[in-house]
Amino acid sequence: MQSSPGSYWQIAAHRLRQYSLNSPCTAATGRHLSITCLKLAALRAARLLGNDGVIAHHTATLPGVAAAANNRKAAARLVHFKQRRGPFLLLADHAATAARLVRYFSPALRRQMRSVWPGPVTLVFPARPGLPACCYHKGLVALRVDGSLQTRQLARTCGGLLLSSSLNRRGKTARQPDISAHLRLHRYLAGRIQGAPSAGKASSIVRIRGNHSTVIRR
């Protein structure tokens, strides 16, 4: 016996609510998620990321989609979702994690890392090899220590680095990580993590070569 369209969407919505990784915390605390709830949500999301999953999430700047940067299967799934090979943004849990990727630690790069992170500034710099190819462009990576505590905690639970991009397929408008987005994109997403709303403005981008800094986007 076939289900009616209405019952199908009711069942789908119920299942997708199960993927809303911190909904109990939201119910308990209203709009303001406690630090404990954020940590629990990050741990639940980390389990999905550790199983090669891709999740929708908020950052301090724009909502996005993330995978564990050191997981090549997850990186391949992000490439498939985005319909392009990269390069994609890296989100680190701490400046010390970012420092381990640096090929040459110039005074300019050191100053920038100390002054702008955590915060809405992405630094582009020459990096060591070892990450999936979709992280690099001509030997450079774009990396940020995000202003969102939840994002940093999420990165920490999966080795310190997230691979991140906007929540949309090629040619489509970027979406919020809500139930509606998950209904449309569930075949690509293992889950979504709620959090404080993003600011709605993309980060600044600064490229550093040697001891010279160039602002690419303000």
C-alpha positions in Angstrom: 0.0 0.0 0.0 1.4 3.4 -1.1 1.9 6.2 1.4 0.2 9.5 0.7 2.5 12.5 -0.2 1.6 14.0 3.2 2.5 11.0 5.2 5.8 10.6 3.3 6.9 14.1 4.1 5.9 13.7 7.8 8.0 10.5 8.0 10.9 12.2 6.3 10.7 15.2 8.5 10.6 13.0 11.6 13.7 11.1 10.5 15.6 14.2 9.6 14.9 15.7 13.0 16.9 12.8 14.4 19.9 14.1 12.5 19.5 17.6 14.1 22.5 16.9 16.3 21.7 19.1 19.3 17.9 19.4 19.3 17.6 18.3 23.0 19.9 21.2 23.9 17.9 23.6 21.9 14.7 22.5 23.6 16.3 22.9 27.0 18.0 26.2 26.6 15.9 28.1 24.0 17.9 30.2 21.6 21.0 30.3 23.7 22.9 27.0 23.5 25.1 26.3 26.5 28.8 25.5 26.1 28.0 21.9 27.3 25.3 21.5 24.7 27.7 22.8 22.0 30.3 20.3 23.1 27.8 17.4 23.0 26.6 18.5 19.6 30.2 18.6 18.3 30.9 15.1 19.7 27.8 13.7 17.9 28.8 15.4 14.7 32.3 14.2 15.0 31.0 10.6 15.0 29.4 11.3 11.6 32.5 13.0 10.3 34.6 10.1 11.5 32.4 7.7 9.5 33.3 9.6 6.3 30.2 11.8 6.6 29.6 15.4 5.4 27.5 17.7 7.7 25.8 21.1 7.4 26.9 23.6 10.1 27.1 27.2 11.1 30.4 29.2 11.3 30.8 32.7 12.6 30.8 34.0 9.1 28.5 32.0 6.7 26.8 28.6 7.1 28.6 25.8 5.4 29.2 22.1 4.8 32.1 20.3 6.4 34.1 17.1 6.3 37.1 15.8 8.2 40.1 17.2 6.4 42.3 14.2 7.1 39.6 11.7 5.8 40.1 11.2 2.0 36.7 9.4 1.6 34.9 12.3 3.3 36.9 14.8 1.2 35.8 12.9 -1.9 32.1 13.1 -0.8 32.5 16.9 -0.3 34.0 17.2 -3.8 31.0 15.2 -5.1 28.5 17.4 -3.3 30.1 20.6 -4.5 30.6 19.4 -8.0 34.1 20.8 -8.2 37.6 19.6 -7.2 38.3 22.5 -4.9 40.3 24.2 -3.4 38.2 24.3 -0.3 38.7 26.2 3.0 40.3 24.7 6.0 39.0 25.5 9.5 41.4 24.8 12.4 40.7 24.4 16.0 43.7 26.5 17.1 46.5 28.5 15.6 48.9 25.8 16.8 47.2 23.3 14.5 47.5 25.8 11.6 51.2 26.3 12.4 51.9 22.6 11.7 50.9 23.0 8.1 53.1 26.1 7.4 55.9 25.5 4.9 57.8 28.7 5.8 57.0 30.7 8.9 57.6 34.3 7.9 57.3 37.2 10.4 54.3 38.4 8.4 52.5 35.1 8.7 53.3 34.9 12.4 52.0 38.4 13.1 48.7 37.7 11.2 48.1 34.4 13.0 48.5 36.1 16.4 46.4 39.1 15.6 43.4 37.9 13.6 42.6 34.4 15.0 40.1 33.4 16.2 38.2 35.6 13.9 36.7 36.3 10.4 40.0 36.4 8.5 41.2 33.6 6.2 44.9 33.4 5.6 46.3 31.9 2.3 49.9 30.7 2.6 52.3 27.9 1.3 51.6 24.7 3.1 53.2 21.3 3.7 51.9 18.4 1.7 49.9 15.6 3.2 46.2 16.7 3.0 43.8 15.7 0.2 44.4 17.4 -3.1 41.2 19.5 -2.8 42.8 21.5 0.0 45.5 22.9 -2.2 45.9 25.4 -5.0 49.4 25.7 -6.4 50.8 24.6 -3.0 48.7 27.2 -1.1 46.0 26.5 1.4 43.2 28.9 2.7 42.8 28.5 6.4 40.9 30.2 9.3 40.6 29.7 13.0 36.9 30.5 13.1 35.3 32.8 15.7 32.7 30.2 16.5 33.5 28.2 19.6 31.3 25.3 18.3 33.2 25.2 15.0 36.5 25.1 16.8 35.3 22.3 19.0 34.0 20.4 16.0 37.4 20.7 14.3 39.2 19.6 17.5 37.1 16.4 17.7 38.2 15.2 14.3 41.9 15.9 14.4 42.0 19.7 14.4 41.0 20.4 10.8 37.7 20.7 9.0 37.3 20.9 5.2 34.6 23.5 4.6 32.6 25.2 1.9 29.3 27.0 1.4 26.1 24.9 1.7 25.1 24.7 -1.9 25.7 22.6 -5.0 27.3 24.3 -8.1 25.2 27.1 -9.5 22.7 27.0 -6.6 22.1 29.6 -3.8 23.8 28.9 -0.5 21.4 27.6 2.1 20.9 27.7 5.9 21.6 24.3 7.7 17.9 23.8 8.6 15.4 20.9 8.1 14.4 22.2 4.7 18.0 22.1 3.4 18.4 18.6 4.8 15.3 17.4 3.1 16.6 18.6 -0.2 20.2 17.5 0.3 19.8 14.4 2.5 21.5 12.1 0.0 24.7 14.1 0.4 24.6 15.0 4.1 25.1 12.7 7.1 23.6 15.3 9.5 23.4 18.9 10.5 24.6 20.7 13.6 22.6 23.7 15.0 24.3 26.6 16.5 24.5 30.4 16.8 23.4 32.1 13.6 26.2 33.0 11.2 27.0 36.7 10.7 26.0 36.5 7.0 29.2 38.1 5.8 32.1 36.2 4.2 35.5 36.4 5.9 38.3 38.7 4.8 41.1 36.9 2.8 44.8 37.8 3.2 47.4 36.1 1.0 50.9 35.9 2.5 54.0 35.1 0.4 57.3 35.4 2.2 57.1 38.6 4.3 54.5 40.3 2.1 50.7 40.4 2.8 48.1 41.1 0.1 44.4 41.6 1.0 42.4 39.6 -1.6 39.0 40.3 0.0 38.0 42.8 2.7 
